[in-house]
């Protein structure tokens, strides 16, 4: 019995110590430093309107449905074939599509996206960012080619 107590006590003490260090101290220190050094980013890069209303995060994309808006990248959280998946750009369902470059579904999705964009903007090249989803499925923007490809007179530095 003494041997069991002798072995269990250090295990329990170490478990409690590591729980305190890794569960409370380390996260608290990192969170505190982040709040001091990068408060905007640590709080989610929240986008605030001129009247002070918080409307979302600057680093989470939105689902664009109209041709009059600049298009973001397709969201990997959108699945037209699986109605059980969440809506596009839903951060709770963030994930890559896990479709490889030779996957027929990926090829079909890219071809559909290209056709849609060519229909909206005939004669303009379609940047790859506008037809392929990112790893997270939540990227807010494509590279600067997107607006410039849709509106040739628009300077690339506008975005």
Steps between C-alpha positions, in 0.01 A plus 500: 500500500785740583656433161173588328467826697865577435445467124156663475581815695766633255272414207210697649723795595655508152158479335369791708816704443494448123127575491561832672802587283365391160133564566512834679842665529627458143168591328459795737848633428465455123155663500625789711800559274280481191261757648791736571699451179225423244164604650320536163605154379458335842137610506421352158581790263145629542384736226317801639294746294540877533206507744667239726295196395694174490414316180747214478866413477740647248654158447184293448347520154141558401287312253461713189192428292474801271713582197515864614735414790865402492503125538693323772634151471255212498442370850596141575217500753247521217382169362233507232477120507475460879218702656609401851808724484487851638470814291802653325761671717357348818800505734354214705534277195843616388686240300665434172316297241773231506448453127824429315592655164385191310171462688204512260286700747767770535545521123124529452471771770784702349351470150160617629661795677693595185183485286308714749771767513547500121126550460513801736816642340532383139844525347690551825742245642391326819759504782556162664414641845144561386433140409689308771429497872769565758615255765270647763209583272471837673746729320341842454663600174689383202821659386491837329444349153131443573372858493744595226387208285135603529562870452806566283504873589513432874845547652630198691576711806132574569449188709 
